[in-house]
Amino acid sequence: MIETTVSTVINKPVSEVFAYICNMQNQTAYNSSISSSEPVAGNPNEFKIQIDLGILKITEIYKLEEIIQNQLIVASCHSNSMKFIDRYEFKNSDGKCHLTISDKMELKGLFKLSEGLVKMNLKSQMTANLNALKKILES
């Protein structure tokens, strides 16, 4: 299991940051590994996403498991190759948003052999994605 956490303070109110992130179609604007995110017809909490992890390209369902308005979003994705759970935590910090994103990923089958490589790259990729998100929201 690979666990990675990144955090930052975004110079916007929590409600604005939460609304932007809660719209999973926005992920393609700041998450470099997601090339497509479309809602699943008839289920507003599920999105069909295309993920490119370099060693692995998959199209799967990304499901919003838990939403607490302006506080928490938990989403997950399960495939034959991997499963991961993302946790977005939002806290008010003097009118700004302190955002923490945690990812728990488990590679399966032959992909488990690449865990060391994925672990090394995931932290830098999540940091770059968070910086892109911050830039979008603060511009």
N, C-alpha and C positions, 0 to 999 in steps of 0.2 A: 504494500500500500504506500502510495506517494502522497504526502500531505504538504501543501504549500499555502502560505498566507502572505498577503500583501495589504498595506493600508496607506491611506493618505487623507489629508483634509482638503476638501473642495470648497472653494469660496462661493458657495450657493446654499440656499436653504435645503434642509433634508427633504422636504416635500418635492422640490424640483428634481433633485438627484434621484430620489426613489421613483418618481414617475418616469424618468428617462430610462432607468435600468429595467424597470418592470415591463416596459415595452421591449420584449425580446427581439423584435425586428431591428432594433437599434444596435444589436451586437455586431453586425457586420461593419459598422462605422468605427468601432474601437477594438474589437477582438480579432487579431490577425489570423487566428486559426479557424474562424468561422466565415465561410464564403457565402452562405445563404441561411436565412432564418425566416420561415413562413409559417403562419398559423395553420393548425390542423382544423379542417372544416368540422364544425359541430363540437369542438372542444377548445375553449379559449385558454386553457392552461397547458396546451401542448403545442410544440413548434417542431416542424421538420427542419433539421439543421444539417448542413454539410460542414464537416470538420476535416481540416488538413493539419495533421500533427507531424508532417514531414515523412515519418516512417509509415504512416497509416492515414488513409483517406476514407472516411465513412459518411453515410447519410443515415441519421437516426432521429428518434423522437427525444426532444428535450422537454421535460415535464416540470411545471411549477408545482412543487409538492406542498409548500407552505408559504403563505404571504401574511405578514402582519404589517398593516399600513404604516409606512414611514419608519419601520423598525427592522424588518427582516424579510428576505426572500431566500427560499431554499429550492433549488432545482436539481434535477438528476437526469442522467442519460445512461442507458444500459444497452450494450451490444454484445455480440459474440466475442469481440476482441478486447473490450474494456468496459468498465463502468466508472462513472464519476458523480460526485455530489458537489455542487457549488453552494456556498453559503455567503450571502451578502448581508452585512450588518450595518445599519445606519444609526448614527448618534449625533445629536445636536451639540455643537461645540461653539458657543458664542455666536449663534446665528449661521454658522458654517456647518458643513456636513463632514463628520469623521466617518469614512467608509472603510470597512474591512472586508476583504474577499478571501474566503478560504476554499480550497479545492482538495478533495480526497479522491484519488484516482487509483483504480486497481486494473492492471493490465492482465489479460488472460491468454492462455495458450502460448504459442511461440512468441507473442509480443511481450510476454513477461520477461524474456531474455534481454529486452532493450530497456528495462526499468531504470538502470543507472543513467543511460543517455537521456531518457525522458526527464528524469528527476533533475539533472543538471540544467536542461533547457527550460523547464517549466517555470522556475522562479523568475528567470530573466524575461520570459515571454509574458508572464502575468504582470510583472512590473511595467513592461513596455505598454501593455494593454491598458493598465490603470493610468499611466501617464497620458495616453491618448484620450481616454475617457475624461480625465481632468481638463485637458486642453479644450476638448469639445464643449464641455459644460461651462467652462470659465470664459469662453470667447464670446 
